[in-house]
Amino acid sequence: MADFRDLLKQFKGFGFPEGQYAVFGSGPMVVRGIKEGGDLDIMVKDELFAELTKNYPIIKKQDVDYIKIADDIEICSAKDSGFDQPDMVIERAEIIDDVKFVLLSDTVSWKKRIGRPKDFEHIALIKKYLENKNDMENPFVK
């Protein structure tokens, strides 16, 4: 598992256009120090996904098409992300350390929809974080 800071640096090197992507899954929690993690799940608008598939092979994972642009960086199209109105989720994502991350409120909605046991654990962690929020201690938030 890669260091999260290294993954962010690696991802930034790809130069994804702002407004076309957002980190989702556990990434929005990891960047805020809510949990540890060592991979990046990124959803991109469908047009960008189509462009990326010209250079990277499509891999099926749990009935979702995704691509790997690096060992620990996976990309899925907005339509396959599991979000309601994923383009809006991308547009309202917040920038932390020069990378767009899905809002915690959208992360909670998504995790409720997905409903795996770990998702409910993550929702509880997010709730606790929001109750005790102090971004001054978070090295990623400027």
N, C-alpha and C positions, 0 to 999 in steps of 0.2 A: 504494500500500500504506500503510495507516494505522500509526501508532505503537502498539505493543502496550499501553503504559500507557493511552493514550487509549481503546483498544478495551475494556480492562478497566473503565475508568470508565464508558464508554457502556453496557456490558453490565450493570454493577451497577445502573444506572438503570432497567432493566427490572424489577427486583425479583423475579427468579425465586426460588421457594421452595427453601430448603436441603433437600437430600435428594431433589430431583427432577431434578437435572441434574449434569453434569460436563463440563469442557472436555477434549477429547481431540484426536487427531491430533498436530500438532506443538506445540500449546499447552503441554502439560506440559513440553516441552523448552525452549520459549522462556521461560517464566516462571522457569526455573531457570538461564537464561543459557547453555544448551547450544548453542543455535542462534538465529538471528534469525528473525523472522516478523512478518507484518502482517495476520493474520486470526485469527478464532476459529471453531473447529468445536466445537459443543456438542451432546451427546446429552442428551435428556430422556426421562423415563419416558413411556410410551405415552399415558397419560391426559392429561398436560400437552401432549404433541404434538397430540393431538386438539383440545384447547382452543385452542392457538395457530393451528391451521388455520382457525379461525373468523374470524381477523383477518388472516391472511397467506396468500397463494396457495401451493399446493404446486408445487414445481419438481422435475422428474425429472433426476437426475444419476447416470450410471452405474448405472441400474436401482435407484436409491435415491430415495425421496421425501425432500425437505428443504424448508425454508423459509428465506428471508432476512429477518432482522428489522432488518438494517442492511447497508450496502454490504459490509462485511467480516466480518459475523457470520452464520454459517449454523447451522441447527438441524436435527438428524435425530432420529427416534424411536429409543429404545433398541433395539428389535427390528431396526432397519435399520443399526445401528452397526457390526456385524461382530464384536462381542465375544460370547464365551460368557458367559452369565449377566450381561447388561448391568446389570440392576437392582442386583446385588451390587457390580459395578464402581463404579456411582454411589454406593452407600452407603458404600463404603470409600475413596472419593476423599478426598484431603487438601485442606484449606483453606489457600490461600496468597493473601495480599492480599485476604482476604474473598471469595474465589471458589474453588469446588471444582474441583480438577484430578485427572484420572485418575492413579493411581500409576504410577511409571516401570515397575514390574514388569508391570502390566497393559498399558502402552503397548508394551513389548517384545513381549509375547505377541500383541497385536493386529497389530503391524507384521510379525511373522513370518507371521501368517496372511494378511495382505494381500499381502505379498511383492513389492512393487514395488522396482525398483533403489534408489530413494531411501530406502525403508524399511530396507534393509540398511545403508545409510550412516548412517541415524539410530540404528540399534541399536548400531553401532560407537561413535558419539558418546556414547550413553547409557552404554555400558560404560566408556568412558574417563572420563566424568564421575563415575561411581560409584567408580572407582578413586582419583580425586583429589578427592573431594567436600569442599567447604568452603563451606557455605551462608552463612558470615559475609560473603563477598564478593558475594552475590547480593542486589541491592537489593529484590527482591520478597519474600524470605523474612525474616520478622521473628523 
